[in-house]
């Protein structure tokens, strides 16, 4: 449910077939921010622009729309799984 808020190719580290996203000071909650879809689209556009300069074709609007639709279509089971993981973290912190 979180959107990076300042994503660019410089915040994506790739090493040994593993990707890590860094630098989260502007992260925002997609459910609590009325500009969330715009922020997501901007993040996706920035990353796509970088990779297009490297010869990778991309459609940032289609990709952002796809990601937003997946976010909107979350099932009850997805939400319960997220809640379960959150509760496990709280239980471990209390131990």
C-alpha positions as a printed NumPy array, in Angstrom:
array([[  0.   ,   0.   ,   0.   ],
       [  3.04 ,   2.252,   0.004],
       [  4.287,   4.389,  -2.874],
       [  7.936,   5.427,  -2.973],
       [  7.182,   9.048,  -3.845],
       [ 10.594,   9.861,  -5.338],
       [ 11.441,   6.753,  -7.337],
       [ 14.038,   6.959, -10.066],
       [ 16.574,   4.603, -11.585],
       [ 19.06 ,   5.848,  -8.989],
       [ 16.93 ,   4.351,  -6.196],
       [ 16.93 ,   0.881,  -7.751],
       [ 19.923,  -1.3  ,  -6.963],
       [ 20.461,  -4.502,  -8.921],
       [ 23.116,  -7.058,  -8.04 ],
       [ 23.349, -10.836,  -8.469],
       [ 19.801, -11.099,  -9.861],
       [ 18.367,  -9.243,  -6.846],
       [ 16.662,  -5.864,  -6.946],
       [ 16.536,  -3.539,  -3.943],
       [ 14.713,  -0.221,  -3.79 ],
       [ 16.255,   2.38 ,  -1.477],
       [ 15.723,   5.931,  -0.189],
       [ 12.231,   6.183,   1.269],
       [ 11.936,   9.638,   2.919],
       [  8.971,  10.606,   0.71 ],
       [  7.066,   7.327,   0.936],
       [  3.305,   7.757,   1.108],
       [  0.375,   5.518,   1.936],
       [ -1.713,   4.934,  -1.18 ],
       [ -4.932,   4.696,   0.809],
       [ -4.424,   7.897,   2.768],
       [ -3.16 ,  10.218,   0.045],
       [ -5.566,  11.655,  -2.5  ],
       [ -2.624,  12.19 ,  -4.882],
       [ -1.45 ,   8.579,  -4.654],
       [ -2.272,   7.638,  -8.229],
       [ -0.487,  10.714,  -9.579],
       [  2.569,   9.983,  -7.4  ],
       [  2.673,   6.369,  -8.581],
       [  2.374,   7.472, -12.217],
       [  5.187,   9.99 , -11.752],
       [  7.449,   7.359, -10.155],
       [  6.775,   4.874, -12.955],
       [  7.289,   7.531, -15.636],
       [ 10.707,   8.502, -14.197],
       [ 11.929,   4.913, -14.161],
       [ 10.584,   4.21 , -17.649],
       [ 12.213,   7.369, -19.04 ],
       [ 15.596,   6.231, -17.752],
       [ 15.271,   2.75 , -19.204],
       [ 13.963,   4.081, -22.518],
       [ 17.252,   6.004, -22.818],
       [ 18.976,   2.625, -22.39 ],
       [ 16.964,   1.137, -25.274],
       [ 14.247,  -0.595, -23.245],
       [ 10.78 ,   0.059, -24.615],
       [  8.179,   0.909, -22.011],
       [  4.721,   2.37 , -21.743],
       [  4.696,   4.21 , -18.411],
       [  0.996,   5.041, -18.532],
       [ -0.01 ,   1.415, -19.176],
       [  2.36 ,   0.147, -16.486],
       [  1.133,   2.66 , -13.895],
       [ -2.493,   1.854, -14.77 ],
       [ -1.79 ,  -1.874, -14.418],
       [ -0.134,  -1.409, -11.014],
       [ -2.956,   0.843,  -9.802],
       [ -5.604,  -1.663, -10.919],
       [ -3.777,  -4.451,  -9.069],
       [ -3.708,  -2.275,  -5.956],
       [ -7.431,  -1.493,  -6.273],
       [ -8.372,  -5.134,  -6.874],
       [ -6.785,  -6.573,  -3.748],
       [ -8.786,  -9.454,  -2.404],
       [ -9.888,  -9.944,   1.171],
       [ -7.346, -12.774,   1.439],
       [ -4.533, -10.39 ,   0.457],
       [ -5.626,  -7.916,   3.1  ],
       [ -5.881, -10.645,   5.754],
       [ -2.415, -11.941,   4.855],
       [ -0.969,  -8.438,   5.23 ],
       [ -2.722,  -8.032,   8.568],
       [ -1.419, -11.405,   9.722],
       [  2.17 , -10.426,   8.874],
       [  1.725,  -7.128,  10.706],
       [  0.383,  -8.876,  13.798],
       [  3.304, -11.334,  13.731],
       [  5.69 ,  -8.381,  13.763],
       [  3.92 ,  -6.868,  16.772],
       [  3.964, -10.228,  18.563],
       [  7.718, -10.562,  17.96 ],
       [  8.308,  -7.023,  19.225],
       [  6.42 ,  -7.819,  22.441],
       [  8.392, -11.029,  23.09 ]])
